[in-house]
């Protein structure tokens, strides 16, 4: 395999990434590998091929969990916005997202909820405007 040829693991990761956002596989790997060789393989291989592609949960459920965790963290509004969009693309309804955010308000606090609401609004606007 040449250095320009992605591994089977990275190929699987790119396939999963495309289900979250069709533009993602063309954007992220090159930007990471520009910082250091094999960053995309390591990070995306783990996240998307090794974890998200596991058969134990469907992608819709995994995206709902991801939205909940990012909402609770309240420190990653960009990734939260991305994953709200990905959740919507994978069958999660807008109302389900709202319910997830309400659950986060109870267990993570109102400030985390407010950060999540801002990210979700941006995601809803982006998806509805598309």
N, C-alpha and C positions, 0 to 999 in steps of 0.2 A: 504494500500500500504506500503510495506517495504521501508526502506531507500535506499536499493539497486535497487528498482524498479523505473524506470523513470516515471514521470507524463505524461499524455496525451499531455500536452504542449511541454515537452521536446522531446517526441516521434515525434511530428510534426516537431519540430526544427531539429532533427536528420535526418528526411526524406528529408527535404529541403537541409540540409547540404550535404547529399549524392548526390544530383543532381549537386551540385557545385564541389564536389570532393569526390569520393566514399570512400576514406580513412579517410576523416575528422571526421565522427562520432566516429571512434575508437580512434582518437588521442586527440581531444580537451577537451571533457567533463571531463574526468578523471584528466587531468592536472589542470583544473580550480578547480575542487572540492577538489583536494589535498591541495589547498590554503585555502579553506573555504567551508563549506557546502552550497549547493544550488547556488553556483556561476554560474555553467553551466545552471541551470534552469532559473536564473534571466537574464543573459546576452544573452544566445542563445535562450531562450524562447522569449525574446523581439525581438531580431534581426531577427531570422529565422522564428519563428512561428507567432509572432504578426505582423511583418512588411512584410518580404519577401513573406510569404504565402498568403498575401491579394490578392483578386481577381482583384483589380483595374488595375494592370499592369502585363504583363507576365514576367517570370523570365529573358528572354533575354533582355527585356527593362530595367529591374531593374539592371542587371549586366552592361549594357552600362552606365547607370546613375552612378553606383558605380565606374566604371573605371574613368569616367569623374570627379567625386568629389574627388577621391583619387589622380588623376593626378593634379588637381588644388591645393590640399593641399600641395603636395610635401614633406610631412613629414612622409609618411607611405609606403616606397618602398616595404616592405615585403607583406603587405596586398594588395597593388596594383598589384604586381606580381601574387599573389593568385587569385585575381579577374579577371585579364586578362585571366588566364588559365580557370577559371570558365566561363567567358564569351564565350571563344572559345568552351568549352564543351556544351554550351547552345545555339549554333547557331550563335553567333556573328563571323563575318569573320575577318581575319587578317587586311584586308583593312579597315573595319569599325573601328577597334581599332586604326589604323593609323589616320583615319579621326577624331576620338574622341581626340586623342593626339594633332593634329593640332588645333582643336578648343580650347583645353586647353592652347596652346601656345598663342593664341590671347587674351584670357580672364584672364589667370592666370600668363602669362609671360614665357619667354624663359627658365629661370632656372627651373621652375616647369616642363616644357616640357622636358628638358634634363633629369631630375630625372625620369620622366615617361617613356622616351624612354629606359633608362637602365633597368627598371623593365620589360617593355614589351619585350625587346630583350630576357631577361632571361626566361620569360614565353613562348615566341615563341619557343625558343630552347628546353625547357622542353617538350612542347606539340609535337613539330615536331620530337623530338628524341624518344618519347614514342612509 
